[in-house]
Amino acid sequence: GPAPAGDLPPEWETDDERMAFLFSAFKQSREVNSTEWDGKMAFWVGLVLARGRRRGAVRTCLRELQNGFERRGSVPLGLGTVLRELLRRGKLQRESDFMASVDSSWISWGVGVFILKPLKWTLSSVLGDSKIPEEEEVLIYVELLQEKAEEVYRLYQNSALSSHPVVALSELRSLCAGLCPDERTFYLLLLQLQKEKRVTILEQNGEKIVKFARGLHAKVSPMNDVDIGVYQLMQSEQLLSQKVESLSQEAEKCKEDARSACRAGKKQLALRCLKAKRRTERRIEELHSKLDAVQGILDRIYASQTDQMVFNAYQAGVGALKLSMKDVTVERAENLVDQIQELCDTQDEVAQTLAGVGINGLEMDSEELEKELDSLLQDSSKDSLDLPPVPQRVPSAPMSDAELEAELEQLSVSAGDLAQKTPSASSEPKTALGLNL
């Protein structure tokens, strides 16, 4: 049906001129006006993809989109070109091409659901995505199909059916009833999982069974006799449990009938009801024993699978350990330890030798050094220097004129004595003084 107003752009109802342009057909060549061509294409591509995600349907067709985007009795004339562009980009895919790309074995379990014409497959393979799809040709939203297939896988993993990787197709269909609105969509999702190698489907005794891969990123292994045997045992366990439940209800009914007969005074009828109750209880006991045997076999099978996993892990560990210890022997290890000890001893000797060397490279006795130091101290105490006394005065206290004249006179006397001892030196200043004057 038509798209709700909230899913359409604002200009859908307000701008008739722009909508007239958008509803018109595309030019034959994009080169005529690439800006307008790209703008119109971006508008419709966004609406088509948004409609598919809003509806949650993985399938669509040209006619369904034309009806959904009808505006005031008009349909977009360029939707065929838009779908062809989406096919080219890989956002859409023809349903026939998708099923042909997975595996032809879908016919064995999907016949009656998919009705395909081989001629369409041939035309699609010849023309590719350059052909505008027909009005009724089914197209698939690629990303939406992948997302929903992932939801199916997670739904199974979080259910009670995941106790064993093999499950009946009918049980899986009931589990995914809320996710898949119709059987055709359900089969498409299984085909996607089969394409991703996460499930495999087999028909056994007229019943279709599905095997899932273990782990989110694991690939499914081919279905073997063990998988089929375990599935049959699980089916037997389920049937036995249902039979026990039915017999328990029957025994309870016999008991109530016996009570009613006793209250009515029908003793013989009450005895027959009690005998029937006893026979039913014996059958229940027999079924319980068989049920225990089946469950014991299943437990052993699960234990053997776990043991096989542990065995494979041990085997891989032994192989890796052999590779890592390939060049390691006890003799080589002992030799390596001896070499390390020898090098450590050599290093200790070198360190001791370096610690005993003086600055000049000569070994000196510490006692001789102490004696020499004592002699130096004794000699320094005997030699006293005759130095003039240091004048004691306070720099901050001002000197009187008399003190300054006395100090100047003392300096003059000292200078005179020095001039008498060195006459040649005193003559030069005088000459220099005369020249200066």
C-alpha positions as CSV (number, residue, x, y, z in Angstrom):
1,G,0.0,0.0,0.0
2,P,1.0,3.7,-0.1
3,A,3.7,4.8,2.2
4,P,2.7,6.6,5.4
5,A,3.1,10.4,5.4
6,G,5.8,10.2,8.1
7,D,8.1,8.1,5.8
8,L,8.0,10.6,3.0
9,P,10.0,13.8,2.6
10,P,8.4,17.2,3.4
11,E,8.2,18.3,-0.2
12,W,6.0,15.3,-1.0
13,E,2.8,17.3,-0.2
14,T,4.0,20.9,-0.4
15,D,6.2,21.3,-3.5
16,D,4.2,20.2,-6.6
17,E,6.8,21.6,-9.0
18,R,9.7,19.6,-7.5
19,M,7.6,16.4,-7.2
20,A,6.6,16.8,-10.9
21,F,10.2,16.8,-11.8
22,L,11.0,13.8,-9.5
23,F,8.1,11.8,-10.9
24,S,9.2,12.4,-14.5
25,A,11.2,9.8,-16.4
26,F,15.0,9.9,-16.5
27,K,16.8,11.2,-19.5
28,Q,18.2,8.7,-21.9
29,S,21.7,9.8,-21.1
30,R,23.1,11.0,-17.8
31,E,25.6,13.3,-19.7
32,V,22.7,15.7,-20.7
33,N,22.5,17.0,-17.2
34,S,24.4,14.9,-14.7
35,T,23.5,17.1,-11.7
36,E,19.8,16.7,-12.1
37,W,20.2,13.1,-13.0
38,D,22.3,12.3,-9.8
39,G,19.9,14.4,-7.6
40,K,16.8,12.5,-8.8
41,M,18.6,9.2,-8.4
42,A,19.8,9.9,-4.9
43,F,16.2,10.9,-3.9
44,W,14.6,7.7,-5.1
45,V,17.4,5.4,-4.0
46,G,17.1,6.6,-0.4
47,L,13.3,6.2,-0.5
48,V,13.3,2.7,-1.9
49,L,15.9,1.4,0.6
50,A,14.2,3.1,3.5
51,R,10.8,1.6,2.5
52,G,12.2,-1.9,2.5
53,R,13.9,-1.5,5.9
54,R,10.7,0.1,7.4
55,R,8.5,-2.8,6.2
56,G,11.0,-5.4,7.2
57,A,10.3,-7.4,4.0
58,V,13.3,-8.8,2.1
59,R,11.4,-9.0,-1.2
60,T,9.9,-6.3,-3.4
61,C,9.1,-5.7,-7.1
62,L,8.6,-2.8,-9.4
63,R,4.8,-2.9,-9.2
64,E,4.8,-2.9,-5.4
65,L,7.1,0.1,-5.3
66,Q,4.9,2.0,-7.8
67,N,1.8,1.4,-5.6
68,G,3.7,2.4,-2.5
69,F,4.9,5.7,-4.0
70,E,1.7,6.7,-5.8
71,R,0.9,10.4,-5.4
72,R,-2.4,11.9,-6.5
73,G,-3.0,9.2,-9.0
74,S,0.5,9.3,-10.5
75,V,3.3,6.9,-10.2
76,P,7.0,7.6,-10.6
77,L,8.0,7.0,-14.2
78,G,11.7,6.5,-13.4
79,L,11.5,3.7,-10.8
80,G,12.6,1.1,-13.3
81,T,15.8,3.0,-13.9
82,V,16.3,3.4,-10.1
83,L,15.9,-0.4,-9.6
84,R,18.4,-1.1,-12.4
85,E,20.9,1.3,-10.7
86,L,20.3,-0.5,-7.4
87,L,20.9,-3.9,-9.1
88,R,24.2,-2.5,-10.5
89,R,25.3,-1.3,-7.1
90,G,24.5,-4.6,-5.5
91,K,21.9,-3.2,-3.1
92,L,19.2,-5.3,-4.8
93,Q,19.4,-8.8,-6.4
94,R,17.0,-10.7,-8.6
95,E,15.5,-13.6,-6.6
96,S,16.2,-16.0,-9.4
97,D,19.9,-15.0,-9.5
98,F,20.2,-15.3,-5.8
99,M,18.8,-18.9,-5.7
100,A,20.9,-20.0,-8.7
101,S,24.0,-18.7,-6.9
102,V,23.5,-20.7,-3.8
103,D,22.9,-24.3,-4.9
104,S,20.5,-26.3,-7.0
105,S,19.7,-28.6,-4.0
106,W,17.1,-26.0,-2.9
107,I,14.7,-27.7,-5.4
108,S,14.6,-30.8,-3.3
109,W,13.2,-29.0,-0.3
110,G,11.8,-25.8,-1.8
111,V,9.7,-27.1,-4.6
112,G,6.2,-25.8,-4.4
113,V,7.3,-22.6,-2.8
114,F,9.5,-21.2,-5.5
115,I,8.1,-21.2,-9.1
116,L,10.8,-20.1,-11.4
117,K,11.0,-20.0,-15.2
118,P,14.3,-21.2,-16.6
119,L,13.9,-18.6,-19.4
120,K,14.2,-15.8,-16.9
121,W,17.4,-17.3,-15.6
122,T,18.8,-17.4,-19.1
123,L,17.8,-13.8,-19.9
124,S,19.2,-12.6,-16.6
125,S,22.6,-14.3,-17.1
126,V,22.8,-12.9,-20.7
127,L,21.6,-9.4,-20.0
128,G,23.0,-9.1,-16.5
129,D,21.8,-6.1,-14.5
130,S,21.5,-3.8,-17.5
131,K,17.9,-4.8,-18.1
132,I,15.1,-3.0,-16.3
133,P,13.3,-5.5,-14.1
134,E,9.7,-6.5,-15.1
135,E,6.8,-5.3,-12.9
136,E,6.3,-8.6,-11.2
137,E,9.9,-9.8,-11.1
138,V,10.9,-10.4,-7.4
139,L,13.9,-8.5,-6.1
140,I,15.7,-9.0,-2.9
141,Y,17.2,-6.4,-0.5
142,V,20.7,-7.8,-0.1
143,E,21.7,-6.2,3.2
144,L,18.3,-6.8,4.8
145,L,18.4,-10.5,3.8
146,Q,21.8,-10.8,5.4
147,E,20.7,-9.1,8.6
148,K,17.6,-11.3,9.0
149,A,19.5,-14.4,8.3
150,E,21.9,-13.4,11.2
151,E,18.8,-13.0,13.4
152,V,17.6,-16.5,12.5
153,Y,21.0,-17.9,13.5
154,R,21.1,-16.1,16.8
155,L,17.5,-17.0,17.5
156,Y,18.4,-20.7,17.1
157,Q,21.6,-20.3,19.2
158,N,19.6,-18.8,22.1
159,S,16.9,-21.5,22.0
160,A,16.6,-24.9,23.6
161,L,17.0,-26.4,20.1
162,S,20.7,-25.6,20.1
163,S,21.5,-28.5,22.4
164,H,22.3,-30.4,19.2
165,P,23.3,-28.9,15.8
166,V,20.6,-30.9,14.0
167,V,17.0,-29.8,14.2
168,A,13.8,-30.5,12.3
169,L,12.8,-27.9,9.6
170,S,9.3,-27.8,11.0
171,E,10.6,-27.0,14.5
172,L,12.8,-24.3,13.1
173,R,9.9,-22.8,11.2
174,S,7.8,-22.6,14.4
175,L,10.7,-20.9,16.2
176,C,11.1,-18.3,13.4
177,A,7.4,-17.6,13.0
178,G,7.6,-14.1,14.4
179,L,10.7,-13.2,12.3
180,C,9.5,-14.6,9.0
181,P,6.0,-13.5,7.9
182,D,5.7,-16.2,5.2
183,E,7.3,-19.5,4.2
184,R,8.9,-18.0,1.2
185,T,10.9,-15.5,3.3
186,F,11.8,-18.3,5.7
187,Y,13.3,-20.3,2.9
188,L,15.2,-17.3,1.5
189,L,16.8,-16.8,4.9
190,L,17.8,-20.4,5.0
191,L,19.3,-20.1,1.6
192,Q,21.3,-17.1,2.7
193,L,22.6,-19.1,5.7
194,Q,23.4,-22.0,3.3
195,K,25.3,-19.6,1.1
196,E,27.3,-18.5,4.0
197,K,28.0,-22.2,4.9
198,R,26.4,-21.9,8.3
199,V,23.6,-24.4,7.7
200,T,23.1,-27.5,5.5
201,I,19.8,-29.1,4.7
202,L,19.0,-32.8,4.2
203,E,15.9,-34.8,3.7
204,Q,15.8,-38.0,5.8
205,N,12.8,-40.4,5.5
206,G,10.6,-37.8,4.1
207,E,11.5,-35.2,6.8
208,K,13.7,-32.3,6.2
209,I,16.4,-31.6,8.8
210,V,18.8,-28.7,9.2
211,K,22.3,-28.7,10.7
212,F,23.8,-25.5,12.1
213,A,27.4,-24.6,12.4
214,R,28.9,-24.4,15.9
215,G,30.1,-20.9,16.8
216,L,29.3,-17.5,15.2
217,H,32.2,-17.7,12.8
218,A,32.4,-21.4,12.2
219,K,31.6,-23.2,8.9
220,V,29.1,-26.1,9.0
221,S,30.4,-29.6,8.3
222,P,28.6,-32.0,6.1
223,M,25.9,-34.0,7.8
224,N,27.1,-37.5,8.7
225,D,25.7,-40.7,10.1
226,V,26.4,-39.6,13.7
227,D,24.3,-36.4,13.2
228,I,21.4,-38.4,11.7
229,G,21.6,-41.0,14.5
230,V,21.6,-38.4,17.2
231,Y,18.7,-36.6,15.6
232,Q,16.7,-39.9,15.5
233,L,17.5,-40.6,19.1
234,M,16.3,-37.1,20.1
235,Q,13.1,-37.7,18.1
236,S,12.7,-41.0,19.9
237,E,13.3,-39.3,23.3
238,Q,10.6,-36.7,22.4
239,L,8.1,-39.3,21.3
240,L,8.7,-41.4,24.5
241,S,8.3,-38.4,26.7
242,Q,5.0,-37.6,25.0
243,K,3.8,-41.2,25.3
244,V,4.7,-41.2,29.0
245,E,2.8,-38.0,29.5
246,S,-0.3,-39.4,27.7
247,L,-0.2,-42.7,29.7
248,S,0.2,-40.7,33.0
249,Q,-3.0,-38.9,32.2
250,E,-4.7,-42.2,31.3
251,A,-3.7,-43.8,34.6
252,E,-5.0,-40.8,36.5
253,K,-8.3,-41.1,34.6
254,C,-8.6,-44.8,35.5
255,K,-8.1,-43.9,39.1
256,E,-10.9,-41.3,39.0
257,D,-13.2,-43.8,37.3
258,A,-12.5,-46.3,40.1
259,R,-13.4,-43.8,42.7
260,S,-16.6,-42.9,40.9
261,A,-17.5,-46.6,40.6
262,C,-16.9,-47.1,44.3
263,R,-19.2,-44.2,45.2
264,A,-21.8,-45.7,42.9
265,G,-21.5,-49.1,44.5
266,K,-20.2,-50.8,41.3
267,K,-17.4,-52.9,42.8
268,Q,-16.6,-54.9,39.7
269,L,-16.3,-51.8,37.5
270,A,-14.0,-50.3,40.1
271,L,-11.8,-53.4,40.1
272,R,-11.5,-53.3,36.3
273,C,-10.6,-49.6,36.4
274,L,-7.9,-50.4,39.0
275,K,-6.5,-53.2,36.8
276,A,-6.4,-50.9,33.9
277,K,-4.5,-48.4,36.0
278,R,-2.0,-51.0,37.0
279,R,-1.4,-52.1,33.4
280,T,-0.9,-48.4,32.4
281,E,1.6,-47.9,35.3
282,R,3.6,-50.9,34.2
283,R,3.7,-49.6,30.6
284,I,4.9,-46.2,32.0
285,E,7.7,-47.9,33.9
286,E,8.8,-49.8,30.8
287,L,8.8,-46.6,28.8
288,H,10.7,-44.8,31.6
289,S,13.4,-47.5,31.4
290,K,13.6,-47.1,27.6
291,L,13.7,-43.4,28.0
292,D,16.5,-43.6,30.5
293,A,18.4,-45.9,28.0
294,V,18.0,-43.4,25.2
295,Q,19.1,-40.5,27.4
296,G,22.1,-42.6,28.5
297,I,23.1,-43.2,24.9
298,L,22.8,-39.5,24.1
299,D,24.9,-38.6,27.1
300,R,27.6,-41.0,26.0
301,I,27.5,-39.6,22.5
302,Y,27.9,-36.0,23.8
303,A,30.7,-37.2,26.1
304,S,32.4,-38.9,23.2
305,Q,32.2,-35.7,21.2
306,T,33.7,-33.8,24.1
307,D,36.5,-36.4,24.4
308,Q,37.1,-36.1,20.7
309,M,37.6,-32.4,21.1
310,V,39.9,-32.9,24.0
311,F,41.8,-35.5,22.1
312,N,42.2,-33.2,19.1
313,A,43.4,-30.4,21.4
314,Y,46.0,-32.8,23.0
315,Q,47.1,-34.0,19.6
316,A,47.6,-30.4,18.4
317,G,49.5,-29.6,21.6
318,V,51.8,-32.5,21.2
319,G,52.6,-31.5,17.7
320,A,53.3,-28.0,18.6
321,L,55.5,-29.1,21.6
322,K,57.5,-31.3,19.3
323,L,58.2,-28.5,17.0
324,S,59.1,-26.1,19.8
325,M,61.5,-28.7,21.4
326,K,62.9,-29.9,18.1
327,D,66.5,-28.7,18.7
328,V,66.5,-29.0,22.5
329,T,68.2,-32.0,24.2
330,V,69.4,-32.7,27.7
331,E,73.0,-32.8,26.6
332,R,72.8,-29.5,24.8
333,A,71.1,-28.0,27.9
334,E,73.8,-29.2,30.2
335,N,76.5,-27.8,27.9
336,L,74.7,-24.5,27.7
337,V,74.5,-24.3,31.5
338,D,78.3,-25.1,31.8
339,Q,79.1,-22.3,29.3
340,I,77.0,-19.8,31.2
341,Q,78.7,-20.8,34.5
342,E,82.1,-20.4,32.9
343,L,81.3,-17.0,31.5
344,C,80.0,-15.9,34.9
345,D,83.2,-17.0,36.6
346,T,85.3,-15.1,34.0
347,Q,83.2,-12.0,34.5
348,D,83.7,-12.1,38.3
349,E,87.5,-12.4,37.8
350,V,87.5,-9.4,35.4
351,A,85.5,-7.3,37.9
352,Q,87.8,-8.1,40.8
353,T,90.8,-7.3,38.6
354,L,89.4,-3.9,37.6
355,A,88.5,-3.1,41.2
356,G,92.1,-3.5,42.3
357,V,93.7,-1.1,39.7
358,G,94.6,2.5,40.8
359,I,94.3,5.7,38.8
360,N,97.7,5.4,37.3
361,G,97.4,1.7,36.7
362,L,99.8,0.8,39.6
363,E,98.8,-1.3,42.6
364,M,99.5,0.5,45.8
365,D,99.2,-0.7,49.4
366,S,96.7,1.2,51.5
367,E,99.0,1.2,54.5
368,E,101.8,2.9,52.6
369,L,99.4,5.6,51.4
370,E,98.3,6.3,55.0
371,K,102.0,6.6,56.2
372,E,102.7,9.1,53.4
373,L,99.7,11.1,54.3
374,D,100.8,11.3,58.0
375,S,104.3,12.5,57.0
376,L,102.8,15.2,54.8
377,L,100.7,16.5,57.7
378,Q,103.7,16.6,60.1
379,D,105.8,18.6,57.6
380,S,103.0,21.1,57.0
381,S,102.8,21.8,60.7
382,K,106.5,22.7,61.0
383,D,106.7,25.1,58.1
384,S,105.0,28.4,59.1
385,L,104.9,31.3,56.7
386,D,106.0,34.8,57.9
387,L,103.2,36.9,56.6
388,P,102.5,40.5,57.6
389,P,99.5,40.9,59.8
390,V,96.3,41.5,58.2
391,P,95.0,45.0,59.1
392,Q,92.0,44.9,61.2
393,R,89.4,47.5,60.5
394,V,85.8,47.9,59.9
395,P,85.2,48.8,56.3
396,S,82.1,50.6,57.1
397,A,83.7,52.9,59.7
398,P,85.1,56.2,58.0
399,M,88.9,57.0,58.4
400,S,90.1,60.3,59.7
401,D,92.5,62.5,57.8
402,A,95.3,61.8,60.2
403,E,95.0,58.1,59.7
404,L,95.0,58.5,55.9
405,E,98.2,60.6,56.0
406,A,99.9,58.1,58.3
407,E,99.0,55.3,55.9
408,L,100.2,57.3,52.9
409,E,103.5,58.0,54.6
410,Q,104.0,54.4,55.4
411,L,103.4,53.5,51.7
412,S,105.9,56.2,50.6
413,V,108.6,54.8,52.9
414,S,108.0,51.3,51.6
415,A,108.2,52.6,48.0
416,G,111.5,54.4,48.7
417,D,113.0,51.2,50.1
418,L,111.9,49.4,47.0
419,A,113.4,52.1,44.7
420,Q,116.8,51.9,46.4
421,K,116.9,48.1,45.9
422,T,116.0,48.4,42.1
423,P,117.4,51.8,40.8
424,S,117.1,50.8,37.1
425,A,113.4,50.2,37.6
426,S,112.9,53.6,39.3
427,S,114.5,55.6,36.6
428,E,112.1,54.6,33.9
429,P,109.1,56.0,35.7
430,K,110.8,59.3,36.3
431,T,111.6,59.6,32.6
432,A,108.1,58.7,31.7
433,L,106.9,61.3,34.3
434,G,109.0,63.9,32.7
435,L,107.7,63.1,29.3
436,N,104.2,63.2,30.5
437,L,104.7,66.7,31.9
